[in-house]
């Protein structure tokens, strides 16, 4: 073994010395890339994401191991061992001036978006033999800041919603003019509105106007939110606020067979607590289990967070395989019909396991068979019954043992409920508590 290691070490040392083995003449291996700034508020690690060409990776920041493996190969690609080393290794990264220019442009653009409109980026290269180290030196200069902030919101109801949510506003007078924060504010307003009935509202409806004061670093910022316009020929109107009309649960939806709401294979229905449940032949879950796990309610404003809550609740039911929530607008109204499409899982399953053991020359075997029911009481309860047994022939026992063959067998059983079972708790409270109850 020692002799083998002595043969391998010279090869690795040679590979480290010939790291530029596959670098063409007139080209350079990109050995290292760094970004430095003159402003402690601008982290180089953030700007590093905009570098378009990076050197070969290092293991634990110490050695370019993948490049070493690649360099162990020869130039004759017909030999299998050359192909092998090139496959497990990484080819050398050759310095590209065009990628360096792109990196400068991307870093400059990122600095502008962060409010440093007069920032500059300089690429500095250091060459040693056929290896090149690159440094992007960023000079930030003074950032632009927001002097005044004005809102032009034509829809008075939306203006009222935004005013009531003033605690969450991201934009403030005196802050740095950061385009990323401006975009985050657009998204925040959009999220707030689609959780208050504005089903069709989009972030693109919100725009900004930025006016700079001459010979200063100050900006007067205006946020615009115009009225809704379906087309260029239509008249502007307030944005529509939608209400949930009906909630329909399709319990036997097959995504491979059903192409539309009218072609679903259903022949029966139940109406419970304002919800309509459609199914084929027999409903496999109790109606209360389904309705208690729907966060969308008829007569309420559309809220995106209710849709996401519904997905979360339904994913906790093992009796269901897939869930999909869809909406359809009622013609010439601001009402939505909701369809919750449910695909049931395979409720019963058997699994077997076989295992062989060898403990110090003593052979043995183990086997188990499990039965699982994912809808035991029609409430998505999971029942597990497992039989297991093991045999092992043990030799070399001390005197006094009558039998040197050992057998072990047992039974495990458990029942898991998808919600927290505790008296006097409401259904809404049980849904919000992310807990299950298990007996076994």
C-alpha positions as CSV (number, residue, x, y, z in Angstrom):
1,X,0.0,0.0,0.0
2,X,2.8,2.4,0.9
3,X,4.4,1.7,-2.5
4,X,1.2,2.6,-4.3
5,X,0.9,5.9,-2.4
6,X,4.5,6.7,-3.4
7,X,3.7,6.2,-7.0
8,X,0.5,8.3,-6.8
9,X,2.0,11.3,-5.0
10,X,4.5,12.3,-7.8
11,X,1.6,12.2,-10.3
12,X,-0.4,14.6,-8.2
13,X,2.6,16.9,-7.7
14,X,3.2,16.9,-11.4
15,X,-0.5,17.7,-12.0
16,X,-0.2,20.7,-9.6
17,X,2.8,22.0,-11.5
18,X,1.1,21.6,-14.9
19,X,-2.2,23.3,-14.0
20,X,-2.0,25.2,-17.3
21,X,-1.4,22.1,-19.3
22,X,-4.4,22.6,-21.5
23,X,-4.3,26.4,-21.7
24,X,-3.6,27.5,-25.4
25,X,-0.7,29.7,-26.3
26,X,-1.6,33.4,-26.0
27,X,-4.4,32.6,-23.5
28,X,-4.6,32.7,-19.7
29,X,-6.1,30.5,-17.0
30,X,-8.5,32.5,-14.9
31,X,-7.0,31.7,-11.6
32,X,-8.9,34.1,-9.2
33,X,-11.6,36.7,-9.3
34,X,-12.3,39.3,-6.5
35,X,-14.6,42.3,-6.1
36,X,-13.6,45.2,-3.8
37,X,-15.6,48.3,-2.9
38,X,-14.7,51.6,-1.2
39,X,-18.0,51.6,0.7
40,X,-18.7,49.3,3.7
41,X,-22.4,49.5,3.0
42,X,-21.9,47.8,-0.3
43,X,-20.9,44.2,0.3
44,X,-18.6,42.6,-2.3
45,X,-20.4,39.3,-1.8
46,X,-23.6,40.8,-3.3
47,X,-21.8,42.2,-6.3
48,X,-20.0,38.9,-6.8
49,X,-23.3,37.4,-8.1
50,X,-23.0,39.7,-11.2
51,X,-19.6,38.3,-12.3
52,X,-20.1,36.5,-15.6
53,X,-16.9,34.3,-15.5
54,X,-15.6,32.5,-12.5
55,X,-12.5,30.4,-12.1
56,X,-12.4,26.6,-11.6
57,X,-13.9,25.6,-8.3
58,X,-11.8,24.7,-5.3
59,X,-12.4,22.0,-2.7
60,X,-12.6,23.7,0.8
61,X,-11.0,26.8,-0.8
62,X,-7.6,25.0,-0.9
63,X,-7.1,23.3,-4.3
64,X,-8.6,23.1,-7.7
65,X,-9.1,19.4,-7.5
66,X,-11.4,19.0,-10.4
67,X,-8.9,20.8,-12.7
68,X,-6.2,18.6,-11.4
69,X,-8.1,15.5,-12.4
70,X,-8.7,17.0,-15.9
71,X,-5.0,17.7,-16.3
72,X,-4.2,14.0,-15.5
73,X,-5.6,13.1,-18.9
74,X,-3.6,13.1,-22.1
75,X,-4.4,14.8,-25.4
76,X,-5.3,11.6,-27.2
77,X,-9.1,11.3,-26.6
78,X,-9.2,7.8,-28.0
79,X,-7.8,6.3,-24.8
80,X,-10.4,5.4,-22.2
81,X,-8.4,6.7,-19.3
82,X,-8.1,10.1,-20.9
83,X,-11.8,10.2,-21.4
84,X,-12.3,9.1,-17.8
85,X,-10.2,11.9,-16.3
86,X,-11.7,14.5,-18.5
87,X,-15.2,13.3,-17.5
88,X,-14.7,13.5,-13.8
89,X,-12.6,16.7,-14.0
90,X,-13.3,20.3,-15.1
91,X,-11.7,21.9,-18.2
92,X,-9.6,25.0,-17.4
93,X,-11.5,28.3,-17.5
94,X,-9.8,30.5,-20.1
95,X,-10.0,34.2,-19.4
96,X,-12.4,36.1,-21.7
97,X,-12.2,39.8,-22.3
98,X,-15.8,39.9,-23.5
99,X,-17.0,38.2,-20.3
100,X,-14.9,40.7,-18.2
101,X,-16.6,43.6,-20.0
102,X,-20.0,42.1,-19.4
103,X,-19.2,41.7,-15.7
104,X,-18.2,45.3,-15.5
105,X,-21.5,46.3,-17.1
106,X,-23.5,44.1,-14.9
107,X,-21.8,45.3,-11.7
108,X,-22.3,48.9,-12.8
109,X,-26.0,48.3,-13.6
110,X,-26.4,46.7,-10.1
111,X,-24.8,49.7,-8.5
112,X,-27.1,52.1,-10.3
113,X,-30.1,50.0,-9.2
114,X,-28.9,50.3,-5.6
115,X,-28.9,54.1,-5.9
116,X,-25.3,54.8,-6.7
117,X,-25.9,56.4,-10.1
118,X,-22.3,57.7,-10.5
119,X,-20.5,54.5,-9.5
120,X,-17.7,53.2,-11.6
121,X,-16.1,49.8,-12.0
122,X,-12.6,49.1,-13.1
123,X,-11.2,45.7,-14.1
124,X,-7.6,45.1,-13.0
125,X,-5.7,42.0,-14.2
126,X,-2.5,40.6,-12.9
127,X,-0.7,38.0,-15.1
128,X,1.9,35.5,-13.9
129,X,3.1,33.1,-16.6
130,X,-0.1,31.6,-18.0
131,X,-2.3,32.4,-15.0
132,X,-4.4,35.5,-14.6
133,X,-6.0,37.1,-11.5
134,X,-8.8,39.6,-11.9
135,X,-10.0,42.3,-9.6
136,X,-13.1,44.4,-10.0
137,X,-12.5,47.7,-8.1
138,X,-15.8,49.4,-7.4
139,X,-15.9,53.2,-6.6
140,X,-19.4,53.9,-5.4
141,X,-19.4,57.7,-5.0
142,X,-22.4,59.4,-3.3
143,X,-25.8,57.7,-3.6
144,X,-29.0,59.4,-4.7
145,X,-31.7,59.7,-2.1
146,X,-35.5,60.3,-2.1
147,X,-36.4,63.9,-1.2
148,X,-40.2,63.7,-1.6
149,X,-42.6,60.8,-2.0
150,X,-45.9,61.3,-3.7
151,X,-48.8,58.9,-4.4
152,X,-51.1,59.3,-7.5
153,X,-53.7,56.6,-7.0
154,X,-56.8,57.2,-9.2
155,X,-58.9,54.4,-7.5
156,X,-60.1,55.9,-4.2
157,X,-60.9,52.5,-2.7
158,X,-57.4,51.2,-3.4
159,X,-55.9,54.4,-2.1
160,X,-57.8,53.7,1.2
161,X,-56.5,50.1,1.4
162,X,-52.9,51.3,0.9
163,X,-53.3,54.1,3.5
164,X,-54.6,51.6,6.1
165,X,-51.5,49.4,5.5
166,X,-49.1,52.3,6.1
167,X,-47.1,50.3,8.7
168,X,-45.8,48.0,6.0
169,X,-44.7,50.7,3.6
170,X,-41.1,50.1,2.4
171,X,-40.5,53.6,0.9
172,X,-39.7,56.6,3.0
173,X,-38.4,60.1,2.4
174,X,-34.6,60.4,2.9
175,X,-33.9,56.7,2.1
176,X,-31.4,55.7,-0.7
177,X,-33.1,55.5,-4.1
178,X,-32.9,51.7,-4.5
179,X,-34.7,50.2,-7.5
180,X,-34.8,46.8,-5.7
181,X,-36.8,48.3,-2.8
182,X,-39.1,50.1,-5.3
183,X,-39.9,46.8,-6.9
184,X,-40.4,45.2,-3.5
185,X,-42.9,47.9,-2.7
186,X,-44.8,47.2,-5.9
187,X,-45.0,43.5,-5.0
188,X,-46.0,44.3,-1.4
189,X,-48.9,46.5,-2.6
190,X,-49.9,43.8,-5.1
191,X,-50.0,41.1,-2.4
192,X,-52.0,43.3,-0.2
193,X,-54.6,44.0,-2.9
194,X,-55.0,40.4,-4.1
195,X,-55.7,39.5,-0.5
196,X,-58.5,42.0,-0.5
197,X,-60.6,40.9,-3.4
198,X,-58.5,42.2,-6.4
199,X,-58.3,38.8,-8.1
200,X,-56.9,40.2,-11.4
201,X,-54.5,42.9,-10.0
202,X,-50.9,42.7,-11.3
203,X,-47.7,44.4,-10.3
204,X,-47.3,46.0,-13.7
205,X,-50.2,48.4,-12.9
206,X,-47.9,50.2,-10.5
207,X,-45.3,52.5,-12.0
208,X,-42.9,55.2,-10.8
209,X,-41.7,58.6,-12.0
210,X,-38.4,59.8,-10.6
211,X,-37.3,63.5,-11.1
212,X,-33.8,64.5,-10.2
213,X,-32.9,67.9,-9.0
214,X,-30.1,69.5,-11.0
215,X,-26.7,69.4,-9.5
216,X,-27.9,67.4,-6.5
217,X,-28.2,63.8,-5.4
218,X,-31.9,64.2,-4.6
219,X,-34.9,62.6,-6.3
220,X,-38.6,63.5,-6.2
221,X,-40.4,60.1,-6.5
222,X,-44.0,59.6,-7.5
223,X,-45.9,56.3,-7.4
224,X,-48.7,56.0,-10.0
225,X,-51.6,53.6,-9.9
226,X,-54.1,54.4,-12.7
227,X,-57.7,53.2,-13.2
228,X,-58.2,49.8,-14.9
229,X,-58.5,49.8,-18.6
230,X,-59.3,46.5,-20.4
231,X,-58.2,47.9,-23.8
232,X,-57.1,51.1,-25.4
233,X,-60.6,51.7,-26.6
234,X,-62.3,51.1,-23.3
235,X,-63.0,53.8,-20.7
236,X,-60.9,53.7,-17.5
237,X,-62.8,52.3,-14.5
238,X,-62.0,51.3,-10.9
239,X,-60.2,48.0,-10.5
240,X,-62.7,45.1,-9.9
241,X,-63.0,43.6,-6.4
242,X,-64.2,40.0,-6.6
243,X,-66.3,38.0,-4.2
244,X,-66.5,34.2,-3.9
245,X,-69.9,33.1,-5.2
246,X,-69.8,29.3,-4.8
247,X,-67.2,26.8,-3.7
248,X,-67.5,23.4,-5.5
249,X,-65.4,20.4,-4.4
250,X,-64.8,17.8,-7.1
251,X,-63.9,14.7,-5.1
252,X,-63.1,12.2,-7.9
253,X,-61.1,14.4,-10.3
254,X,-58.9,12.6,-12.7
255,X,-56.4,15.0,-14.4
256,X,-55.7,12.5,-17.2
257,X,-59.3,12.0,-18.2
258,X,-61.1,15.3,-17.4
259,X,-60.5,18.2,-19.7
260,X,-63.3,20.5,-18.6
261,X,-65.8,21.1,-15.8
262,X,-68.6,19.7,-17.8
263,X,-66.8,16.4,-18.8
264,X,-66.1,15.2,-15.3
265,X,-67.4,11.7,-14.5
266,X,-69.6,12.6,-11.5
267,X,-73.1,11.4,-10.7
268,X,-73.9,12.6,-7.1
269,X,-73.5,15.6,-4.9
270,X,-73.9,16.7,-1.2
271,X,-74.4,20.3,0.0
272,X,-72.8,21.1,3.4
273,X,-72.2,24.4,5.1
274,X,-72.6,26.3,1.8
275,X,-70.2,24.0,0.0
276,X,-71.2,21.7,-2.9
277,X,-69.4,18.3,-3.0
278,X,-69.5,16.4,-6.2
279,X,-68.4,12.8,-6.4
280,X,-68.9,9.5,-8.3
281,X,-70.9,6.6,-6.7
282,X,-69.7,7.0,-3.1
283,X,-67.9,9.8,-1.3
284,X,-64.7,8.4,0.3
285,X,-64.2,11.2,2.9
286,X,-66.7,12.6,5.4
287,X,-68.1,16.0,4.2
288,X,-67.0,17.7,7.4
289,X,-63.4,16.5,6.8
290,X,-63.4,18.2,3.4
291,X,-65.2,21.4,4.4
292,X,-63.1,21.9,7.5
293,X,-59.9,21.9,5.3
294,X,-61.1,24.5,2.8
295,X,-59.9,28.0,3.6
296,X,-62.1,29.7,0.9
297,X,-65.6,30.7,2.0
298,X,-68.7,31.7,-0.2
299,X,-69.7,35.3,0.2
300,X,-66.2,36.5,1.2
301,X,-63.8,38.6,-0.8
302,X,-61.2,36.7,-2.9
303,X,-58.0,36.4,-0.9
304,X,-54.9,34.7,-2.3
305,X,-53.8,33.7,1.2
306,X,-57.0,31.7,1.5
307,X,-56.1,29.8,-1.6
308,X,-52.6,29.0,-0.2
309,X,-54.1,28.0,3.1
310,X,-56.4,25.6,1.3
311,X,-53.5,23.9,-0.4
312,X,-51.7,23.6,2.9
313,X,-54.7,22.0,4.7
314,X,-55.4,19.6,1.9
315,X,-51.7,18.5,1.6
316,X,-52.0,17.2,5.2
317,X,-54.7,14.6,4.2
318,X,-53.0,11.3,3.2
319,X,-56.3,10.2,1.5
320,X,-55.7,12.8,-1.2
321,X,-53.0,12.6,-3.8
322,X,-53.4,16.0,-5.6
323,X,-55.4,19.2,-5.1
324,X,-55.9,22.0,-7.5
325,X,-57.9,25.2,-7.0
326,X,-59.4,27.0,-10.0
327,X,-61.7,30.0,-10.4
328,X,-64.1,31.0,-13.1
329,X,-65.6,34.5,-13.5
330,X,-69.4,34.8,-13.8
331,X,-70.2,36.7,-16.9
332,X,-70.7,40.5,-16.4
333,X,-70.2,40.3,-12.7
334,X,-67.5,40.5,-10.1
335,X,-68.3,37.1,-8.7
336,X,-66.1,34.0,-8.8
337,X,-67.0,30.4,-8.8
338,X,-64.3,28.3,-7.1
339,X,-63.6,24.7,-8.0
340,X,-61.4,22.5,-5.7
341,X,-60.3,19.5,-7.8
342,X,-59.3,16.6,-5.6
343,X,-57.6,13.3,-6.7
344,X,-57.7,10.5,-4.1
345,X,-54.6,8.5,-3.3
346,X,-54.3,4.7,-3.1
347,X,-55.9,4.1,0.2
348,X,-54.6,0.6,0.9
349,X,-51.1,-0.8,0.3
350,X,-48.9,-3.7,1.3
351,X,-45.1,-3.6,1.5
352,X,-42.5,-6.3,2.2
353,X,-38.9,-6.1,3.3
354,X,-36.2,-8.7,3.4
355,X,-32.8,-8.4,5.0
356,X,-29.8,-10.6,5.4
357,X,-27.3,-10.3,8.3
358,X,-23.7,-11.5,9.0
359,X,-22.4,-10.9,12.5
360,X,-18.9,-12.2,13.0
361,X,-19.7,-15.2,10.8
362,X,-23.1,-15.8,12.2
363,X,-25.7,-15.6,9.5
364,X,-29.3,-14.5,9.9
365,X,-32.3,-13.1,8.1
366,X,-35.1,-10.7,8.8
367,X,-38.4,-10.1,7.1
368,X,-41.4,-7.8,7.6
369,X,-44.8,-7.3,5.9
370,X,-46.8,-4.1,6.4
371,X,-50.3,-3.1,5.7
372,X,-51.3,0.6,5.5
373,X,-54.7,2.1,5.2
374,X,-54.7,5.9,4.6
375,X,-58.5,6.4,5.1
376,X,-59.5,4.1,7.9
377,X,-62.5,6.0,9.3
378,X,-63.2,8.0,6.2
379,X,-61.4,11.0,7.8
380,X,-57.9,10.5,6.2
381,X,-56.7,8.6,9.2
382,X,-53.6,6.4,8.6
383,X,-53.6,2.9,10.1
384,X,-50.4,0.8,10.0
385,X,-50.0,-2.9,10.9
386,X,-46.6,-4.4,10.6
387,X,-45.4,-8.0,11.3
388,X,-41.7,-8.6,11.5
389,X,-39.5,-11.6,12.3
390,X,-35.8,-12.4,12.5
391,X,-33.7,-15.5,12.7
392,X,-30.0,-15.8,13.5
393,X,-27.8,-18.9,14.0
394,X,-25.2,-18.1,16.7
395,X,-22.1,-20.3,17.3
396,X,-19.6,-20.4,20.1
397,X,-22.0,-19.9,23.0
398,X,-21.0,-20.7,26.5
399,X,-22.2,-23.8,28.3
400,X,-25.6,-23.7,29.7
401,X,-27.4,-22.5,26.6
402,X,-29.7,-25.1,25.2
403,X,-30.3,-23.6,21.8
404,X,-27.9,-21.7,19.6
405,X,-30.6,-20.5,17.1
406,X,-32.4,-17.3,18.0
407,X,-35.8,-16.3,16.7
408,X,-37.4,-12.9,17.2
409,X,-40.9,-11.8,16.0
410,X,-43.3,-9.0,16.8
411,X,-46.2,-6.9,15.7
412,X,-46.4,-3.1,15.5
413,X,-49.6,-1.1,15.0
414,X,-50.5,2.6,15.0
415,X,-53.2,5.0,14.0
416,X,-52.4,8.6,12.9
417,X,-55.1,11.3,12.8
418,X,-54.3,14.3,10.4
419,X,-55.4,16.9,13.1
420,X,-54.8,17.7,16.7
421,X,-57.4,15.8,18.8
422,X,-58.3,17.9,21.8
423,X,-61.7,18.6,23.3
424,X,-63.3,22.1,23.1
425,X,-61.2,23.2,20.1
426,X,-62.9,24.8,17.1
427,X,-62.3,23.4,13.6
428,X,-60.5,26.6,12.7
429,X,-58.1,26.3,15.6
430,X,-57.4,22.7,14.8
431,X,-56.5,23.7,11.2
432,X,-54.2,26.4,12.3
433,X,-52.3,24.0,14.7
434,X,-49.8,22.1,12.5
435,X,-50.0,18.9,14.5
436,X,-51.2,15.4,14.2
437,X,-52.3,12.8,16.7
438,X,-50.9,9.3,16.8
439,X,-51.8,6.3,18.9
440,X,-49.7,3.2,18.8
